[in-house]
Amino acid sequence: MPPRVRFAPSPTGYLHVGGARTALFNWLYARRHGGTFILRIEDTDAERSSDDMVSGILSSMKWLGLTWDEGPGVEGPHLPYFQSQRLPKYRAAADRLVASGHAYYCYCSPDDLAARRQAAALEDPVRMYDRACHALPAEEVARREAAGHPRATRFLVPQGTTSFTDLVRGHIEFAHEHIEDFVILRSDGHPTYHLSVVVDDGEMEVTEVVRGDDHISNTPKQVLLYEALGTPVPAFAHVPLILGPDKKRLSKRHGATAVGDYERQDYLPEAMINFLALLGWSPGGNQEVFSRDELIARFALDGISGGNAVFNVEKLDWFNQQHIMRLSAADILRRLRPAIVGAGLWRDTYLTSESAWIARVVDLLKPRARKLHDIVPALTAFVSDEVVYDEAAVAKHMRPDGVRDHLAAWLEAVRALPALEPVATEAALRALAVDRGIKAGILIHATRVAVTGQAVSPGIFEVLELVGQARVVSRLTACLPA
Ligand code: GLU
């Protein structure tokens, strides 16, 4: 049977990088094994959940390319995929548990509980629920029900221990004496997380629950619920937390934690996916840069390590550059087209008569781009007649005595060349430098500033070829005194 896994975010905030990594592991696992990836929105906490957060989460998932097979907008056999629309199912499950003796009604108000807890605080600071309502005689329960007393439903934790085999952590055992009779349905009819997650994972036939380590202590309660409901218990894989470089839990102190921030900062989704995949999972071997398909082909839950994973933004930057390098020029142009249009630099001929030339320009600029959009301003010198001069570069490389005379001679040499083929152009420049008894660098730097306006650029001879002889001549001319 192909696996069925799910990502179950609570829409009480943006999609955090930790959540995205959990979603990614589930997605990779499903894709690797031809399984189903379910997206379920756990919005039973109406006060803390919002539609904006739901749309933010969905949009970050889409940006990352984590497509879901069942869930909002796609639907599927177990709809609805919003827990707030599934409340009757949880109530019915709670009723079943009461009827089978696995749960009982609790009429204790929060004030009663607080008062009793306070009274006992000295002897027992971690006091658990005292089961007062479990001891109520049937007639008393009937009387309170008839009177419409508000009541919660509590799970009756049996004696013993619960164990499960975590696919990451191995065998885990919890003694029930440390688990109180936890509430499964609140007095307002809303389920607690334990009940809704078990009912839904059961009904949605989830086979593996892959989620953050912070849920490990919840798992025995959920295992107890599965058993009491007679639902097969899924396998669990608890993924280690993501830490900041100081080894503390990743938080805003460390920088952006929302996936949307990385999207706005112009990281490629491919880079983000690659980076997140390797946070806590290792494919083995030395390869680090992986496409989406390569990740799918290699993903295995047993490659998840128990050690915590450190979020290092320099590493993300590195992945970003690696993935920019892997994009074809045509793909880059497609992605950047709106920005190129916005900068007034777009021509439809990039797609037709100029396509080979613009592809060479983009390929030349690619290795220097830290972010994809760095390519847009760098295009200016190639595609437009306007050059934006960096004053500091002009001062440094064009003002020193004699530079303009050297440039004038170089302009004549450029004019005399049949074309600006890089090897020939470089030979001509070096010959001129020898002739004039100067370092070639003086001509190279001055030419770079004259042609691109900037002190840094890709290899100048490739730049000159792609800018084209006519523009190079007119830019050099413009830099010389009339
Ligand atoms: N809604 C829960 C959360 O956001 C999901 C926990 C789980 O995956 O079981 O933490």
Residues whose N, C-alpha, C, O or C-beta is under 5 A from the ligand:
A	BS01	LIG	A8 P9 S10 E42 V197 R211
